[in-house]
Amino acid sequence: MDVGPKDRLRAVDLAATVGISVQQVRNYVEQGVLPPARRTPSGYRIFTSEHSRALTVARRLAEGHGWGRTREIMAAVHRGDLPAALAALDGGHAELDRERADIRRVLGAFETVLAASPAARPAPRRGVRIGEVAALVGVRTSQLRLWEARDLLRPTRAPGTNYRVYDEAELRAAQVVALLRRGAYPFEIIEAVLGELRNTGSAQRVRAELARREQDLHARSLRRLRGSAALHDYLRQRAQPVPPGDLVD
């Protein structure tokens, strides 16, 4: 279909609508973020309101999904591969679902730690050896070595003897690992718990931080939802072949 003069946009005008460079507009065409552009007899690209809509949709998608996935989605749309576009979109929402589940599991682990509040006697200044730590937390020394190999525990070594020495922080870490393993928490959750504890030093502060992250996740989910809605409208305008009933008002 011929493009009327009133529907034509210069690359510079299209770029100005969202504050990007003309070169970025060209890059988007090459990457498939924008639909293919016809050319004038002299070789200039012809941009239209469809390119403007695609650019707006792409930026809305990128707010929620990031530019990597946005390029994948828009390129699939513009080459007519709707299943690939939807699969990429679903992948983004699935990532948020997994992240939300992980946050809740870590929060649950911290609730376990806070409720139990394991408290062994304070470690001497020079720390304690592996056998005493094993007795304090109720595990074998071989278990402590396994946790150390997984970087869950980080004892130092005594000069001369090279014996493992646990200070108060590492004794506390051993208690937390033992507690959570008894609760059947997987190692990746325990690693997250210990990482947060080492960064903040306070289980209560970690719990507050994880709650803040959960709220941030909700905001990101809403941004992805808005991006998905914008893509849905764009597909309707392009009259993409979709299953009956999917694009009704």
N, C-alpha and C positions, 0 to 999 in steps of 0.2 A: 504494500500500500504506500502510495506517495505521501510524503510528509509536507504539509502546507507550511508556507513561510512563517506563519504565526506560531507554529509549534516547534520551530527550530530554536535551538540554544547553541551559543558558542561555548567552547570548552571553558573559556575564562568565566562566562556567566554561570555555568554549571558549578564550577569550582567555588565561585563566590557564595553560592547558596549555603554552603556548609563550612566555608572558611578553609579550604584546602588548596593545594597548588594545581595548576593545569597538568603538571607531570603526574601528580597522584591520580588525577582523573584518567589519564592514559593508562597508568598502571592498573587501575581498577578494571578497565576494559580488557586488558591483556589477561588479568587473573580471573575474569569471569564474574567479578563482583557486580559489574554493570553489564547489561546485555550488549551484544555486538552492535557496533555503530557503522552505519553506511557512510560512504564517502562521496564528496562532490567530485565532479570531473577533474578538478584541480588537486584532489587528494586530501582535502580537509574532512575530518570526521563530522558527521551530522548527528548532533545530540537532540533529544526530544524530551517532552515531559515524562516519558517512560523512564528515561535515564535519571531524571530528577527524582522520581518516585523510588527507583531502585536504590539510589544513593541514600535517601532518607531511611528506607527500610534497613539497609546494610548498617548504617550507623546506630539505629535502634537495636538491631540484633547484637552488634558489637558491645553495646552497653551491658548486655547481660551475658553473652556467650564468649566475648573476646573476638579479636580479629581473625585468629587462626580458624576457628570453627565457622565464623561468619563467611569467610572466603570459600570454605568448603560447601556451605549450604547454598550460597548465592550462585556459585559456579554450577552446582548440580541443577538448580532451578533453570538457569539460562541455557543449559545444554539439554533441557527437557527430561532430566532424570529425577522425577519427583520422589521415588522411593529412596534414592540416595540422600536427597535433601532432608527428608523426614527422619531417616535413620541418624543422620548427623545431629539433627535437632533433638531427637529423643536421647541421644548419647549425652548431650549437655544436661538435660533434666535428670538423667540417671546418675550423673556424677554428683549433683547436688543431693540427691536422695542418699547416696552412699556416704557423703560427707556429713549429712545430718544424722545418719545412723551412727557414724563413728563418734561424733560429738556427744551424742546421748550415751553411748557406751562408756566413753571416758568420764563423763559426768557421773554415771552410775558407779564407776570404779572409785572416783573420789568420794562419793557418798559412803562407799564401803570403808575407805580409809578413815574418813572422819568419824564414822560411827564406831569403828573398832578402836581407834586411837591407840595403836600398839605403843607401849612405852617400856623399853628395857632400861636397866640402870645405865646412867651416863657412862660413856666410855672413858677410860683413863686418857690422860693427855697424850701418851704415846700410842694410843689406839689399842685395839685388841687383835688377836691372831684369829685365823680362820676357824680353828676348832671351837673357840669360845663363841664366835659369831654363830656358828652352826647350832650350838647348844641353845643360844639365846632365841633364835628364830625357829628352832625345831625342824631343821633339815640336815641332810648329810653334807659333809664338806664337798663331796663331788658335785652336789647340786649348786653350791655356791660357785664352784669353778665353771660350771656350765653357764650360769648367769653372767659371770664375768666374761666368758667367751662371746656372749651375745651383747656385750657392752652395757648390760643392765647394772652391773656393779663395777666400781673402779677403785679397788684398793691400791695403796701404794706398796712399795717394797722396802723392807728394813735394810739399811746399809750393812754390808758384811754378810748377813745370813740370807738375804733375799727373800725372807719370809713375807707373806702377805700381811698387811696391816690395815685395819679398818678404823677410820675415825668415826666421830659421831654421825656425820652426814651419811657415810656409807653403811653404817650399822642401821640407820633409819631406812635407807634405801633397801637393804636386805629384808627388813621387816615388811616393807610395803610390797616387795616382790613376792615374798612368801604368802602374805595375806591374800593378794590378788590371784596368785596361782591356786590357792585353796578355793577361791571363788570361781575357778575355771575361766578366768579372763585370759584371752590369747596374748601372746608376747607383744604383738604390735600395739595393743592397748596399754599394756604395762610400760612399754617404751615411751609412749606418749605421756603417761602419767608421770613417770620419772623425769622426763625432759622438762615438763612444766614445773615440777617441784624444784628441780635444780635451778631453773631460771628465776623463780619467785621466792622459793624458800617457805612458802605458806600454802597449805592445801585450801584454805578459805579464799585466798586471793586467786588461786588457780580456778576454783569453782566459779568465782565472779567473772574471771576472764573468759572461761568457756561459755558462760551464759551470754556474755557480750558477743562472742563469736557466733552463737546460735542466732542472736538477733540480726547480726550482719548477714548471716546465711538467708534469713527470711527476706531481707531487702534484696539480696542478689536473686533470689527465686522470683520475686515480683518483677525485677528488671528482665529476667529471662521470659517471664510470662508476657510482658509488654512487647518484647521482641518477637515472640512467637505470634502474638496477635497481629503485629504489623506485617509479618510474613504472610499470614493467612489472608489479610486484605489484599496484599500484593498478588497473591496467587489468583484470587478472584478476578482482579483487574486484568490479569494476563490470560484468564480463561484456561488455566492449566487443567489437563484431564485428571479429575479426582473422582473417587468413588461417589455414586449418587447419594445425595443427602448430606454430604460433608460441607458444602458451601452454601447452605441456605441461610436466609435472614432470620 
